[in-house]
């Protein structure tokens, strides 16, 4: 599926539909109790993130979430580096 088609589906679903899809994916992963299913859900959510590209506001919200996780990963990395020193 092309990036444009993914954004088109985002537009079809709209803000609420995209949020509902994300909730469904996360809930399925949580309910499974499987680390593998959780990581699979991460992959699925990246497609939802791309679909948010149809809407400037939703794209911004998704990017904010991505930025928050990058900050968290940087914190984990720095903490790990200090522990190894």
N, C-alpha and C positions, 0 to 999 in steps of 0.2 A: 504494500500500500504506500503510495507516495505521501510525502509530508503535506502536500496540499489537500489530498483526499482525507487525511487524518484531521486536518483543521476543518474541512467541510463537515465531517461527522461531528466534530465539536460544536459547530454552529447548529447542526440539526438537533443535537441533544440539549444545547443551551447550558447556561450556568448550573441550573438545578440538576439537569440530567447528568452532567459531568460529575457533579458532587455526589449524586446518588450512585453512579458507577463506581467512583472511588470508594465510597462507603461499603458497597457490596463486596468489592475486591478485598478490602481490608478485613471486613467481618468474616468472609470465607477463610482467609488466611489465619486469623486469630482462632476461629472455631476449629480449624483443622488440627491445631496443636503441633504442627510440623514445621520445623525450621526450613525445610525445603520449600514448602508451600508459601511460607512468608517471603522467601527470596524470590520465588516465582511471582508473587504479588508485586514485589518491587519492580520487576520487569514490566508487568502489566500497567503499573502506575506511571511508568515513564511514557507510555503511549497516551495516557490521560493527560499528562503534563504537556505533551506535544499538541494534543487536541485543544488545549486551552489557548493555543496560539491564535485562534480565530478572534479572540476577545482581548483587547488591551488590558482591561482590569483583571480578568481571570489569569492571563499570562503573568501579570505583575505579581498576583497573589501566589501563584505556583513558583515563581522565581524567588520570592521572599522565603518560602519554605525551603527551597533548595539552598539558598544562602545561609539560612539558620543551620541546616545540617552540615554545611561546609565549615561553619564556625565550630560546631560540636566536634567534627572530625579533627580540626586543627587542635582543639583542646586535648583530645585523646592522644594525638601524636606528640604534642609538647609534654604531656604528663608522662608518656611512655619514655620519651628521651631523657627526662629528668631521672626517672627510675633506673635507667640503664647507666647513668653517669656515676 
